[in-house]
Amino acid sequence: MRTTLSSMRDADTEALAKVAFQARQASERRSSELSVVKFKEALDSAADDDNQKVLLCRSDESDELLGWLSFYTGIPRIVFIAEWHPEIVPSDSYGVVAKKLIRKAKKVTKEIGKERLEVQFNRITSRIRPLLDRYEGWYRDEGFRYATEETYMEAAIIDDLPGFNELDDVEIKPITEISNDDLIDPFFDSFLDSKDGLFLSLTKDQQIDAFNYWFSRARQFIDEASLCVLDRDRVVGFLVVRVEDGSPHVGPIGVHPDFRGKGIARALLAKGMEAIRKQGFRKVALEMDILNTPAMNLYKKFGFQSIHNSVYYYWNAK
């Protein structure tokens, strides 16, 4: 078997789609809604981005495509493997093909000067847990470490939202009035003392990249819903809300450890969701670490329900 690297733009997306369809239909992720045509359409759409790369594993004898793995290189320091990759033709040797592709992805990550290779297994239900075990085994065998499991939650935005106690001696301002220089220290104070396993698995430089991405002013906030709480001009709590895929998405949200237990997170969420409601949205989503029980309990009071989970693994090149 041999592996080669290509951009998605230059790849035979129909051949990739056929392999992905075969792999999916032979696994716990099979669905009557899937088709080669739908896979090809998705791959052709991704091919517009030069940062979308693909590794191909072929038979030495027949040149048959045995499997492939797609990854994204457009983020500083980190390479992201596509969800539930590699896609492997069902056979007795598909585990060998999978590990060969994963090893090649590690090699490429080093060659292009990136620090971290990350993979996500999303939309996990009880039905596909056995498939997750198989993929986790492949990645663990290749030196990947477990980062965390997160849950994706949604809530309907109702007219009668839960109330909150007015906050004494603090001020609430739109996040657009606060500079990132004034946000970065409170952000780190909050998240380094949090249960956010994915963030905590990052190096310090990678964490700074995450801050810059989450608070980027080049990406539009829902201004009325993205808020900061200040105590004597010091940020002690924050909430970011943006529209993603047509719906509001909450996060990050954080409260300085010294100010927890005072109702700040509840006040931020209540004010943020009320602002979202006034803009006409009727659904809101967020993702959170499954170990963050206090946050989970708060979100449930606002009607959030877990829809599905995602598991993350990573490998450090340095």
SEZA-44120 format. One record per residue (C-alpha): y, z, x; residue in three letters. Coordinates in steps of 0.05 Angstrom, whole numbers, padded with zeros to 5 digits, always signed. Layout:
YZXala ...
end
This chain:
+00000+00000+00000met +00071-00014+00023arg +00139+00009-00003thr +00204-00030-00002thr +00275-00012-00021leu +00319-00054-00066ser +00381-00048-00108ser +00367-00049-00182met +00412-00110-00186arg +00362-00150-00143asp +00299-00123-00173ala +00253-00158-00222asp +00270-00114-00282thr +00218-00146-00327glu +00163-00126-00277ala +00192-00056-00273leu +00194-00052-00349ala +00121-00071-00356lys +00100-00017-00307val +00143+00035-00342ala +00115+00016-00410phe +00044+00021-00385gln +00057+00088-00352ala +00091+00117-00413arg +00039+00094-00462gln -00017+00123-00420ala +00017+00192-00418ser +00039+00248-00464glu +00106+00213-00470arg +00077+00153-00507arg +00115+00130-00569ser +00110+00074-00619ser +00185+00063-00610glu +00178+00042-00537leu +00172-00030-00516ser +00178-00072-00453val +00240-00104-00482val +00275-00037-00491lys +00257-00016-00420phe +00284-00081-00392lys +00349-00075-00430glu +00360-00005-00402ala +00344-00028-00331leu +00390-00089-00336asp +00446-00044-00359ser +00436+00003-00299ala +00434-00057-00252ala +00510-00064-00258asp +00518-00003-00213asp +00507-00017-00139asp +00489+00057-00129asn +00426+00048-00171gln +00369+00036-00122lys +00295+00026-00132val +00233+00036-00089leu +00174-00009-00101leu +00101+00005-00082cys +00056-00055-00078arg -00017-00069-00062ser -00027-00098+00008asp -00082-00143-00017glu -00056-00172-00083ser +00019-00156-00079asp +00011-00123-00148glu +00067-00075-00166leu +00032-00007-00170leu +00092+00036-00184gly +00167+00046-00173trp +00219+00100-00168leu +00293+00093-00184ser +00348+00137-00155phe +00424+00142-00156tyr +00466+00149-00092thr +00537+00150-00120gly +00548+00226-00115ile +00572+00260-00051pro +00515+00293-00012arg +00463+00287-00067ile +00413+00233-00088val +00387+00237-00160phe +00318+00211-00177ile +00315+00182-00247ala +00285+00227-00300glu +00209+00230-00300trp +00202+00183-00241his +00161+00153-00208pro +00133+00104-00259glu +00061+00089-00240ile +00010+00039-00266val -00048+00081-00294pro -00105+00082-00245ser -00150+00129-00206asp -00100+00127-00147ser -00035+00137-00185tyr -00024+00205-00151gly -00028+00172-00083val +00023+00120-00105val +00069+00174-00133ala +00070+00215-00070lys +00080+00153-00027lys +00142+00136-00067leu +00169+00207-00065ile +00159+00209+00011arg +00197+00144+00018lys +00254+00171-00026ala +00260+00231+00022lys +00263+00184+00082lys +00317+00141+00050val +00357+00203+00032thr +00359+00222+00105lys +00374+00151+00128glu +00436+00145+00083ile +00462+00213+00106gly +00453+00252+00041lys +00434+00326+00040glu +00395+00336-00024arg +00345+00298-00066leu +00340+00323-00138glu +00296+00305-00197val +00299+00324-00271gln +00244+00327-00322phe +00279+00326-00389asn +00263+00333-00463arg +00205+00379-00450ile +00163+00399-00510thr +00096+00434-00515ser +00063+00366-00521arg +00087+00341-00454ile +00079+00406-00414arg +00013+00380-00385pro +00050+00319-00359leu +00103+00364-00328leu +00048+00402-00291asp +00024+00337-00260arg +00094+00316-00238tyr +00111+00385-00211glu +00048+00382-00169gly +00067+00316-00138trp +00137+00341-00120tyr +00115+00409-00096arg +00063+00376-00051asp +00120+00336-00020glu +00162+00398-00005gly +00206+00401-00066phe +00229+00469-00092arg +00237+00492-00163tyr +00311+00501-00181ala +00311+00523-00254thr +00296+00507-00326glu +00354+00494-00373glu +00357+00486-00449thr +00398+00435-00486tyr +00430+00467-00548met +00468+00438-00607glu +00509+00469-00663ala +00539+00442-00726ala +00613+00458-00729ile +00624+00493-00795ile +00690+00511-00829asp +00676+00585-00827asp +00665+00597-00753leu +00650+00668-00726pro +00713+00708-00711gly +00732+00748-00649phe +00773+00808-00631asn +00842+00790-00605glu +00846+00800-00530leu +00895+00853-00505asp +00936+00846-00442asp +00912+00776-00427val +00939+00706-00441glu +00902+00643-00463ile +00929+00577-00437lys +00905+00505-00437pro +00866+00489-00374ile +00913+00430-00363thr +00968+00480-00346glu +00926+00512-00291ile +00916+00479-00223ser +00848+00472-00191asn +00874+00514-00133asp +00882+00571-00182asp +00814+00558-00214leu +00768+00551-00154ile +00764+00624-00134asp +00753+00650-00205pro +00701+00596-00215phe +00662+00617-00153phe +00669+00691-00171asp +00639+00675-00238ser +00584+00627-00220phe +00560+00662-00156leu +00548+00723-00200asp +00514+00682-00255ser +00444+00662-00275lys +00458+00588-00266asp +00397+00572-00223gly +00416+00499-00212leu +00485+00516-00185phe +00458+00573-00143leu +00406+00526-00111ser +00463+00484-00082leu +00494+00493-00013thr +00566+00516-00009lys +00592+00446+00003asp +00551+00419-00055gln +00578+00475-00099gln +00649+00453-00082ile +00630+00382-00101asp +00604+00409-00167ala +00670+00445-00179phe +00710+00383-00163asn +00668+00342-00212tyr +00669+00393-00269trp +00744+00404-00264phe +00765+00334-00245ser +00831+00314-00278arg +00809+00241-00275ala +00758+00257-00330arg +00790+00272-00396gln +00786+00342-00425phe +00790+00357-00499ile +00857+00390-00483asp +00862+00437-00542glu +00791+00463-00531ala +00792+00470-00454ser +00822+00537-00441leu +00835+00592-00389cys +00844+00667-00398val +00894+00698-00350leu +00905+00771-00332asp +00973+00777-00299arg +00972+00704-00278asp +00901+00710-00250arg +00847+00667-00283val +00791+00711-00308val +00756+00663-00356gly +00752+00589-00369phe +00721+00538-00417leu +00716+00463-00407val +00701+00416-00464val +00694+00340-00457arg +00668+00284-00501val +00601+00257-00475glu +00563+00203-00512asp +00610+00210-00571gly +00603+00285-00581ser +00638+00346-00551pro +00600+00379-00494his +00615+00451-00472val +00613+00469-00399gly +00625+00499-00353pro +00644+00565-00384ile +00652+00628-00343gly +00681+00698-00340val +00698+00738-00278his +00647+00794-00268pro +00701+00848-00272asp +00722+00823-00341phe +00655+00814-00375arg +00639+00854-00437gly +00710+00848-00464lys +00698+00791-00512gly +00729+00737-00469ile +00672+00688-00473ala +00668+00697-00548arg +00743+00686-00556ala +00741+00623-00512leu +00682+00594-00550leu +00713+00611-00618ala +00780+00580-00600lys +00747+00520-00567gly +00702+00505-00627met +00760+00513-00676glu +00800+00462-00636ala +00740+00415-00637ile +00733+00424-00712arg +00806+00407-00724lys +00796+00342-00686gln +00743+00321-00736gly +00680+00332-00695phe +00620+00361-00732arg +00571+00373-00675lys +00576+00404-00606val +00526+00411-00549ala +00516+00450-00484leu +00464+00463-00431glu +00448+00531-00402met +00397+00566-00358asp +00340+00596-00400ile +00346+00661-00361leu +00418+00673-00383asn +00400+00717-00442thr +00470+00745-00457pro +00499+00675-00462ala +00440+00652-00504met +00452+00708-00553asn +00526+00691-00557leu +00514+00617-00570tyr +00464+00633-00625lys +00518+00671-00662lys +00557+00606-00664phe +00498+00569-00692gly +00472+00537-00628phe +00398+00521-00628gln +00353+00498-00571ser +00332+00426-00579ile +00292+00414-00515his +00288+00438-00443asn +00296+00406-00374ser +00265+00428-00308val +00297+00413-00241tyr +00267+00407-00171tyr +00302+00392-00106tyr +00290+00377-00032trp +00339+00390+00024asn +00344+00338+00078ala +00379+00386+00126lys 
end
